[in-house]
Amino acid sequence: MRPRDTATRIVAGVDGGHTSVHALRWAWRQAQSTGATLSAVMAWDQPALYADAAYAGVAAPFVDWEGAARLHVEDTIRETVGEDGFPGVTPVVTWGRPATVLMEAAADADLLVVGTHGHDGFIGTLSGSVSLHLAHHAPCPLTIIPSPRDARPPSPRVGKIVVGVDGSPPSLQALQWASHQAKATLARLEAVMAYASSNQPISPTGAPGGNPYGWRGKADLTLHHAVVDALGYQAAKEVTQTVLEGHALPALIAVATDADMLVVGSRGHGALAGMLLGSVSTLLSEHPPCPLTIIRPTTSTNPPTRPHASWQRRARSESSSDVEHGHFWHP
């Protein structure tokens, strides 16, 4: 799941419902922007009614469910990209459960795209439970497209990408991926960190917990170093850095409401407080304010090597009052 300048292969989950059409349309635009190939994948299965009839020994008329699924996905592609764009999308029809089929299809992909809510059709379903399962187990970056009624209509041009940062390796990987995406689509990148100050005694310096900068200042410094660690000095200058007080979930939703994409890591540890808050990315996947991309951590536990990569070690060596009492929320 190493970040690349552009995605070379995109897989979109299709089930014939309105949300999956919306997801396929977004995936098509992404492929056009990045020069990637696009596969529209549909899972099919025989309805339970036919299986029950066969089990009971009742004869049922033959139906070519796989053929019907193939016609369905081809019609969906034509509806989404038109006859001219049809040759640029590869239809894939596979028997099995949607989550399993999509994970297998995306094993060598650079991006997997699905909708938030699915269609209970005879060919299977891409329900919210499927997108939630993929959020935890997808083999590549996953983009979840909200239904049109849950988010503003997507713009033909990507103008703003928001990425949640907490300083942990997964969030730095998300920041790297978002930076490559911003370059590929000529979008503005905004890195967001949320923090919550503790009710700690005021120190002689006038700041809580002996922190001479205050929690806001500490968060500003943490975010700045995280962006530099992930992207380097020059690229960091092009990134808007935003620090908000409060929990990460409402903070990210507020900033991403007018964004074209929100990028988060699937889990982090909180660079200062050591908190496990993977529930933020889970909650976002259920009701994303805009297209949501979840970056699962790679097998490597080492953070990106950049000129300021040692700042995390310096932060951990500071006084315990400076580290233990600050709460930095993250995806």
C-alpha positions as CSV (number, residue, x, y, z in Angstrom):
1,M,0.0,0.0,0.0
2,R,2.9,2.3,-0.8
3,P,1.7,5.7,-1.9
4,R,2.2,6.4,-5.6
5,D,2.1,9.4,-7.8
6,T,-1.0,8.0,-9.5
7,A,-3.2,5.0,-9.0
8,T,-2.6,2.5,-11.8
9,R,-5.6,0.3,-11.2
10,I,-9.0,1.1,-9.6
11,V,-11.7,-1.3,-8.6
12,A,-15.3,-0.1,-8.1
13,G,-17.9,-2.2,-6.4
14,V,-21.2,-2.2,-8.4
15,D,-24.6,-3.7,-7.4
16,G,-27.0,-1.7,-9.6
17,G,-28.3,0.6,-6.8
18,H,-28.2,4.3,-7.1
19,T,-25.3,4.6,-4.6
20,S,-23.1,2.2,-6.5
21,V,-23.8,4.1,-9.7
22,H,-22.6,7.2,-7.8
23,A,-19.5,5.4,-6.7
24,L,-18.7,4.1,-10.2
25,R,-19.1,7.6,-11.6
26,W,-16.6,8.9,-9.0
27,A,-14.2,6.1,-9.7
28,W,-14.4,6.9,-13.5
29,R,-13.5,10.5,-12.8
30,Q,-10.7,9.4,-10.6
31,A,-9.4,7.1,-13.3
32,Q,-9.6,9.9,-15.9
33,S,-7.7,12.3,-13.5
34,T,-4.9,9.8,-12.7
35,G,-4.6,7.7,-15.9
36,A,-5.6,4.5,-14.1
37,T,-7.5,1.5,-15.4
38,L,-11.0,0.9,-14.0
39,S,-12.7,-2.4,-13.2
40,A,-16.4,-2.5,-12.3
41,V,-16.9,-5.6,-10.1
42,M,-20.2,-7.2,-9.3
43,A,-20.8,-10.1,-6.9
44,W,-23.8,-12.4,-7.7
45,D,-25.5,-15.2,-6.0
46,Q,-28.6,-17.3,-6.4
47,P,-31.5,-16.0,-4.4
48,A,-32.3,-17.9,-1.2
49,L,-35.8,-18.6,-2.5
50,Y,-34.3,-20.8,-5.2
51,A,-31.9,-22.5,-2.9
52,D,-34.8,-23.3,-0.5
53,A,-36.8,-24.7,-3.3
54,A,-34.0,-27.0,-4.4
55,Y,-33.5,-28.2,-0.9
56,A,-37.2,-29.0,-0.6
57,G,-37.1,-30.9,-3.9
58,V,-39.3,-28.4,-5.7
59,A,-38.4,-27.8,-9.3
60,A,-37.6,-24.2,-10.1
61,P,-37.2,-22.6,-13.6
62,F,-33.6,-22.2,-14.8
63,V,-32.2,-18.7,-14.5
64,D,-28.8,-17.7,-15.7
65,W,-28.0,-15.5,-12.7
66,E,-24.4,-15.0,-13.8
67,G,-25.5,-13.8,-17.3
68,A,-28.1,-11.6,-15.8
69,A,-25.5,-10.1,-13.5
70,R,-23.2,-9.4,-16.4
71,L,-25.9,-7.6,-18.3
72,H,-26.7,-5.6,-15.2
73,V,-23.2,-4.4,-14.7
74,E,-22.7,-3.6,-18.3
75,D,-25.9,-1.6,-18.3
76,T,-24.7,0.2,-15.2
77,I,-21.4,1.1,-16.9
78,R,-23.2,2.5,-19.9
79,E,-25.6,4.5,-17.7
80,T,-22.6,5.9,-15.8
81,V,-20.0,6.7,-18.4
82,G,-21.9,6.4,-21.7
83,E,-21.3,4.3,-24.7
84,D,-18.1,6.1,-25.6
85,G,-16.6,5.5,-22.2
86,F,-17.8,1.8,-22.0
87,P,-14.6,0.4,-23.6
88,G,-12.5,2.0,-20.8
89,V,-14.2,0.1,-18.0
90,T,-13.6,-3.7,-17.5
91,P,-16.8,-5.4,-16.2
92,V,-16.1,-8.3,-13.7
93,V,-18.8,-10.6,-12.5
94,T,-17.9,-13.1,-9.8
95,W,-19.9,-15.5,-7.7
96,G,-19.7,-15.0,-3.9
97,R,-20.2,-12.6,-1.1
98,P,-19.7,-9.0,-2.0
99,A,-17.0,-8.2,0.6
100,T,-15.0,-11.3,-0.3
101,V,-15.3,-10.8,-4.0
102,L,-14.2,-7.1,-3.7
103,M,-11.3,-7.9,-1.5
104,E,-10.0,-10.6,-3.9
105,A,-10.6,-8.3,-6.9
106,A,-8.6,-5.5,-5.2
107,A,-5.7,-7.6,-4.0
108,D,-3.4,-6.0,-6.6
109,A,-5.3,-2.7,-7.0
110,D,-4.2,0.7,-5.9
111,L,-7.7,1.9,-4.9
112,L,-11.0,0.3,-4.1
113,V,-14.2,2.4,-4.4
114,V,-17.6,1.5,-2.9
115,G,-20.8,3.3,-1.9
116,T,-22.0,3.6,1.7
117,H,-25.4,1.9,1.2
118,G,-26.2,-0.9,-1.1
119,H,-29.0,-2.4,-3.1
120,D,-30.8,-5.5,-2.0
121,G,-31.0,-7.0,-5.4
122,F,-30.9,-10.6,-6.6
123,I,-27.2,-10.2,-7.4
124,G,-26.0,-9.4,-3.9
125,T,-25.7,-6.3,-1.8
126,L,-23.1,-3.7,-1.1
127,S,-24.7,-2.7,2.2
128,G,-23.2,-0.5,4.9
129,S,-21.9,-3.6,6.6
130,V,-19.8,-4.4,3.5
131,S,-18.2,-1.0,3.4
132,L,-17.6,-1.3,7.1
133,H,-15.9,-4.6,6.7
134,L,-13.8,-3.3,3.9
135,A,-12.8,-0.3,6.0
136,H,-11.1,-2.7,8.4
137,H,-9.8,-5.3,5.9
138,A,-9.4,-3.8,2.4
139,P,-6.0,-4.8,0.9
140,C,-5.5,-1.3,-0.6
141,P,-6.7,2.3,0.1
142,L,-10.5,2.3,0.2
143,T,-12.7,5.2,-0.9
144,I,-16.3,5.2,0.4
145,I,-18.7,7.4,-1.6
146,P,-21.7,8.8,0.3
147,S,-25.1,8.7,-1.2
148,P,-26.1,11.9,-3.0
149,R,-28.6,12.8,-0.3
150,D,-25.9,12.6,2.4
151,A,-23.4,14.9,0.7
152,R,-23.2,17.8,-1.7
153,P,-22.9,16.8,-5.4
154,P,-19.3,16.0,-6.4
155,S,-17.5,18.6,-8.4
156,P,-16.0,17.6,-11.8
157,R,-12.7,19.1,-10.5
158,V,-11.1,18.2,-7.2
159,G,-10.5,21.5,-5.3
160,K,-9.8,20.5,-1.7
161,I,-8.6,17.4,0.1
162,V,-8.6,17.1,3.9
163,V,-6.4,14.6,5.8
164,G,-6.7,13.8,9.5
165,V,-3.3,13.8,11.2
166,D,-2.2,12.8,14.7
167,G,1.5,12.1,14.2
168,S,1.2,8.3,14.3
169,P,2.7,6.2,11.4
170,P,-0.8,5.3,9.9
171,S,-1.7,9.0,9.8
172,L,1.6,9.9,8.2
173,Q,0.9,7.3,5.5
174,A,-2.5,8.8,5.0
175,L,-0.9,12.2,4.7
176,Q,1.5,10.9,2.0
177,W,-1.3,9.3,0.1
178,A,-3.4,12.5,0.3
179,S,-0.4,14.5,-0.9
180,H,0.0,12.3,-4.0
181,Q,-3.7,12.5,-4.7
182,A,-3.6,16.3,-4.4
183,K,-0.8,16.5,-6.9
184,A,-2.5,14.2,-9.3
185,T,-5.8,16.2,-9.2
186,L,-4.3,19.7,-8.7
187,A,-6.2,20.0,-5.4
188,R,-5.4,22.0,-2.3
189,L,-4.3,19.9,0.7
190,E,-5.4,20.7,4.2
191,A,-4.0,18.7,7.2
192,V,-6.2,18.8,10.3
193,M,-5.3,17.9,13.9
194,A,-7.7,17.9,16.8
195,Y,-6.8,18.2,20.4
196,A,-8.5,18.3,23.8
197,S,-6.8,20.1,26.7
198,S,-6.9,18.5,30.2
199,N,-8.1,20.1,33.4
200,Q,-4.7,20.0,34.8
201,P,-3.2,22.4,37.4
202,I,-1.7,25.6,36.0
203,S,2.1,25.6,36.2
204,P,4.3,28.6,37.1
205,T,4.7,29.2,33.3
206,G,1.0,29.9,33.1
207,A,0.3,26.8,30.9
208,P,-1.5,23.6,32.0
209,G,0.6,20.6,33.1
210,G,3.9,22.4,32.9
211,N,3.6,22.8,29.1
212,P,5.2,26.2,28.3
213,Y,3.4,26.4,24.9
214,G,-0.1,25.4,26.0
215,W,-2.0,22.6,24.4
216,R,-2.8,24.7,21.3
217,G,0.8,25.5,20.8
218,K,1.8,21.9,21.3
219,A,-0.7,20.8,18.7
220,D,0.5,23.4,16.2
221,L,4.1,22.1,16.7
222,T,3.1,18.5,16.5
223,L,1.1,19.0,13.3
224,H,3.9,21.0,11.7
225,H,6.5,18.3,12.4
226,A,4.2,15.5,11.2
227,V,3.6,17.2,7.9
228,V,7.4,17.8,7.5
229,D,8.2,14.2,8.5
230,A,5.7,12.8,5.9
231,L,6.3,15.1,3.0
232,G,9.6,17.0,3.5
233,Y,10.2,20.7,3.9
234,Q,9.3,21.9,0.4
235,A,6.1,20.0,0.1
236,A,5.0,20.9,3.6
237,K,5.0,24.6,2.6
238,E,2.1,23.9,0.2
239,V,-0.1,22.3,2.9
240,T,-2.7,24.2,4.9
241,Q,-2.3,23.2,8.5
242,T,-5.4,23.5,10.8
243,V,-5.6,22.7,14.5
244,L,-9.0,22.5,16.2
245,E,-9.9,22.0,19.8
246,G,-12.2,19.0,20.5
247,H,-12.8,15.5,19.3
248,A,-11.5,14.4,15.9
249,L,-14.9,13.3,14.6
250,P,-16.8,16.6,14.6
251,A,-13.6,18.5,13.8
252,L,-12.9,16.5,10.6
253,I,-16.6,16.6,9.6
254,A,-16.7,20.4,10.0
255,V,-13.6,21.0,7.9
256,A,-14.5,18.3,5.3
257,T,-18.0,19.5,4.7
258,D,-17.0,21.5,1.7
259,A,-14.1,19.2,0.7
260,D,-13.9,16.9,-2.3
261,M,-12.2,14.1,-0.3
262,L,-11.4,13.3,3.3
263,V,-8.4,11.0,4.0
264,V,-7.8,9.2,7.3
265,G,-5.7,6.4,8.6
266,S,-7.6,3.3,9.8
267,R,-5.9,3.5,13.2
268,G,-3.4,5.5,15.1
269,H,-1.9,5.7,18.5
270,G,-1.8,9.4,19.2
271,A,1.8,10.7,19.1
272,L,1.6,12.3,22.6
273,A,-1.2,10.6,24.5
274,G,-1.0,7.1,23.1
275,M,-4.7,6.7,22.6
276,L,-6.3,4.1,20.4
277,L,-9.2,5.8,18.6
278,G,-9.8,3.7,15.5
279,S,-13.5,4.3,16.1
280,V,-13.2,7.7,14.4
281,S,-12.5,6.2,11.0
282,T,-15.2,3.6,11.6
283,L,-17.8,6.3,12.4
284,L,-16.8,8.3,9.4
285,S,-17.2,5.3,7.2
286,E,-20.9,5.0,8.2
287,H,-21.8,8.6,7.3
288,P,-18.9,10.3,5.4
289,P,-19.4,14.0,4.8
290,C,-17.7,13.6,1.4
291,P,-15.8,10.9,-0.4
292,L,-13.8,9.2,2.4
293,T,-10.5,7.4,1.8
294,I,-9.2,5.1,4.5
295,I,-5.5,4.2,4.4
296,R,-4.8,1.0,6.3
297,P,-1.3,0.8,7.8
298,T,1.4,-1.1,5.9
299,T,3.2,-4.0,7.5
300,S,6.1,-1.8,8.4
301,T,5.9,0.0,11.8
302,N,8.6,2.5,10.9
303,P,7.4,6.1,10.2
304,P,8.6,7.8,7.0
305,T,12.2,8.8,7.1
306,R,12.4,12.6,6.7
307,P,14.8,15.3,8.0
308,H,12.7,15.8,11.1
309,A,11.8,12.2,11.8
310,S,13.5,12.4,15.1
311,W,11.0,14.8,16.5
312,Q,8.8,12.0,17.8
313,R,11.8,10.7,19.9
314,R,12.4,14.2,21.2
315,A,8.7,14.5,22.1
316,R,8.8,11.2,24.1
317,S,11.8,12.4,26.0
318,E,10.1,15.5,27.4
319,S,8.7,15.7,30.9
320,S,5.9,13.3,31.8
321,S,3.6,16.2,32.6
322,D,4.0,17.4,29.0
323,V,3.2,14.0,27.5
324,E,0.7,12.3,29.8
325,H,-1.8,15.1,30.2
326,G,-2.3,16.2,26.6
327,H,-5.0,14.5,24.6
328,F,-4.6,14.4,20.8
329,W,-7.5,12.9,19.0
330,H,-7.0,11.1,15.8
331,P,-8.7,8.9,13.2
